[in-house]
Amino acid sequence: MPPSPLSRRQLLARAGLAGAATFLGGCATTAGSGSPAATGASGAAGRTLTLQSSLSAPPVKAAMEKVVAQFNNRGKGSVTLNTVALETFRVQLPTYLTSANPPDVLSWYAGSVAQDYAAKGLLLDVSEVWKDLGDYPESLRTLSTDASGKQIFVPTNYYWWGFFYRRSNFAKWGVQPPRTWPEFLALCETLKGKGVDPIGIGLGDSPWVASIWFDYLNIRINGAAFHRELLAGKQSFASPKLKAVFDAWKQALPYFDPKGKAYPFQEATSKLLAGKTGMFLIGTFFADTAPKDVLDDLDFFQFPILDESVPVAEEAPTDGFFASAKAADPAGAKQLLSYLASPEAQALFITSGTGILLPASPKAKIPETPLLAKGRAMLSAAKDLTQFFNRDSSDALQPTADTALTRFIDKPGDIEAILREWQASAEKVFKG
């Protein structure tokens, strides 16, 4: 169940949660450099644990390898890190969790998506780990708790979404970041007049990227409470309230990169950094593949305001780890989760990667760059926080959004039929 707005604000005022989207799977894997120490023993069973990770971008993969190596070098346990491509994991996660021999610990998301797996009896009760996390904000505990009151997730980081751009390019084009939707559309028109595709989009093998547009337009127009009710099946995707969402989106469609459906978000990132597109609505994880020499040139602005009367909410996805209910060594899995929750492990992961993350542990010490400070400030000022479409609903509902939203981008005139079909598909998911 989502935390209250107040608890989320307290969370962000006290600390941060960091998140390069962390995904795990168990096929087409590559062993990381954090292979088990020869003398390590994991828990009472003395077996080597398996940690599945989809952090396959080179910087974050290397960072996770360092974290695992540090765990193994402590001599209190042994873990093998397997890395799998993000999209492969996304599809196969339910299969791995229901297999006879699942990975011990996997990385995924807090909130409704983890609670959904817990409701199916697939996740280990890790309430024992939380006994040592008394300094974590209550909102994080809520995000990590299932319907029965057990903790089933350990958050390690969070991040934000925004319109990222290169400061040098905006200066070259003589434009400024907008605050309101009319200012945003005017910026798009200016960039288009300069021969630049204003908005990058990468839907190739990552159609879920379109969901951020739906999320933000809905929380800007109808508010975060309605958005959560919609994703919980308490409102209809065919609701008249969504007409304003897609009417606004139609205004922006002419400014999208016309080739953006053909390639994934990683290529859209490359086009942004090369100055071939003006801006890209994306999470900070996109910088995992950005060259170090351009990171200092990156900036962002928040999703524009469409209705001044609607309390401002922001997307702040929280990442971390859960363990399989069928882990062969539950004690060892909890030991690994306790380590991953530690300030030392979180600081090592963030500082060894791109660094555009905020740690879940209030005690984790990381360098605060201007970009991090700006992101933290935006989230702290928000009246409410949401996670992301599937995180506020379920992984099972995400494909319905992928289908509906990519169809809308192709044929915006068919929106009424698209929304009716989306609602029908969603009802099947909610009914199980």
C-alpha positions, 0 to 999 in steps of 0.5 A: 500500500502506498505511503502517505504524502507526509511520510514520503516527504519526511523520507526525502527530507531525511535521506534518499533512496537511489535507483538505477533500475535494478533487474534480475534474471537467471538465463543468458547470465554472465558471472560477475567478478564477485565470484565466491571466495574460496573459504566463504560460507553462506549462512548455516547451510554453508552454501553459495548464494546466487544473486541475480542482477540485470544491471548490465550497463558497464558502469553499474555492472562493475559497481555491483561486482565490487559490492559482491566482492566486498561481501565475499571478502568479509568471510561471512558468506559466499555469493555468486553474481549473475548478470542478465539483460534487463528486458530478458529479466523483465519478461522472465522474472515470474518464471524464475520466482515460480521455478523449482530452484529459483535464485536466492536473492533478486533485485527489483522494485519496492511498492505494489509490484513487490507486494503483488509477488508477495501475495502469491507466496513467492517472497521470503519474509525478511522482517528480521532484517528490518529489525536492524533498519530502525534509521530507515524512514517509515515510508520505506518500511511501508513500501516494503511491507505486504498486506499481512504486515510482513516486510518482503523487500529491502530498499537500497536506492531511489532516483527521479525522472525528468526531462534531461538535456545538455546545458551546452546545447540549450545555450547553443540553441538559445533556449531555457527550461520551461515550467508550464505546459504552454512554455514546454510546447513553445520550447518544442516549436523553437527546437523544431524550427532549428532543425532539431527533433525536440523530444527523444523517445526509445521504444524499440525493445523498451516500450515501457518508456512510454508509460512515464508520459502517461504517468506524468500527464495523469498525475499532473491533470488528475492527481496522484490519488486518482492515478493510484486508484486507476492502477489498482483497478478502482477506476477505469482506463475508459474514464472520461478523466483520461480524455484530457490526458491524451488530449495534452499528449496529442499536443506533444506528439508532433515533436517526438523523434519520428524514428524513436519507436525503432530503437530502445532508450539506450539509443535515444540516450546516444541521440540526446548526448549527440545533440540530435534530440533536444530533451528526453523524459527518462530516469537517471539510470539513462546515464549508466551508459553516458560517457564520463566527460559529458555527465557534468554537462547534463541537467534536467527540468521537472515535468511541466505543470498543466494545472496549477490547482493539482498538487505536484507529485513526482515519480521516485522509483525505489529499487532494492532486493527481495529473496525467494520464498524457496531460497535453499538458505533463508538465513544466508539470504537474509545475511546478504540482504542485511549487507546490501542494506548497509550504508557501506554497501550502498555508498560503494555501489553509488560511488563506483557507478555513475553516481546519479542515485540517492541511497536508501540508508540515511547513513550512507555517505556519497558526494553530492553533485549539483545534479544530485542536489537538484534531484533531491530538492525536486523530490523533497518539494513534491506534495506526493510521490509515485513509483512508476506504472508497473511499480504502482500496479503490477508487472502483469499490468505493464504489457497492457500499457505497452500495447495501448500507449504505443498504439496511441502514438501510432494512431492518436485518433483511435484513442477511444477504442484504444482506451476501451480495449485497454480497460478490457485487458486490465480487467482480465489482469485484475481478475487474475 
